[in-house]
Amino acid sequence: EAAGATAVWVAIDGQLAGIVSLQDQIKDTSAQAIADLKDMGITPMLLTGDNESVARQVAAEVGIDPDDVFAGVRPEDKVDKVKELQAAGKTVAMAGDGVNDAPALAQADLGIAMASGTDVAREAADITVMGSSLTQVSQSLQLSRKTLGIIRTNLFWAFAYNTAGIPIAAFGLLNPMFAGAAMAASSVLVVLNSLRLTRFGR
């Protein structure tokens, strides 16, 4: 365990027969995904049922602050941590793939399940990324932010267009033909602006 492994004790007829040593394989993309989340202003935390040594070693390899590592936590402890953060005014996103993650996924403001995870986790989460890489979590958040930004831009120009156009038309200063053309152009611009999302990730 001190070397970062999880020890599973094996007994036969009540007698210790051996110890199986399990060690996580950290994906090559995990460190980059954590760095991307930090660049977005998100504080990554690690909540795990693994022992302290394993958790801190994994956190060090991927770039998570030691103060944001919580090891040996049970499913209910994960929920309590999410509630604690929410009570402090934080917006919490939880990513997980196991049965023991499901309660915390349901409690979080945004639950993110991995497609490779359990059915229970996917049911409890708000969204499911189609894979098992943390980079897909950061990409989904980036895409969400970009989508929201485009929605806001579209709403701004729609309100600005109507705010300027309606009074002009009301005073008879705008030819109906030009007004119709301008309305059609406005719709086209909204669609073209939205189509910028198709370039995401390219």
C-alpha positions, 0 to 999 in steps of 0.5 A: 500500500505504501508503494501505491497499491491496494492490498486484497487479503485472500482467505481459505477456510478462514485462514490467510492464504495470500494477498493480491496486489492491485494497482491503478493504470493511470491513462496517459490523457488524465494529466492533460484533462486535469490541466484543462479543467484547471485552465477553465477555473475548475478545482479538481478533487479526488474522492476515492475508496482507495487507501491514502497512499494510492490516492496521493500517488494518483493525485500527484501523477495527474496534478491534483492538489494534495489538499483536494484528495479524500481517500478511504471514503464510502459512498455516503461520504462522497455525498456528504462531501458534495453537500458540504461543497454545495453548502459553501456556495460551490457548484459541484460536478461529479464524474464517476463510473461505479455503483458507489458513485451513483449517490454522489452523481445524483446529489451533484449539480452536474453528474457525469457518468462514463459510458464504460461504467455501471448502469446505475451510475449512468442512470444517476448522472445528468450526462454520459460521456461516450468513453472512459477518458477524463478528457471527454469530461473536460471537452463536454464542459468546454462544449457546454460553455461554448454552446451557452456563449453562442446562445447568449450571443444569439439572444443579444442580437435578437433583442438588439435587432427588435429593440432597434427595428420595432420603433423604426417600423412603428414610426413608418420609417422602415419599408416593409420589404426591407423589414422582411429582408432584415428579419430573414437575414437575422434568422440566417445570422443566428443559424450561421453563428450556431453552426460555429459549434460544428468546428468544436474539437477540430 
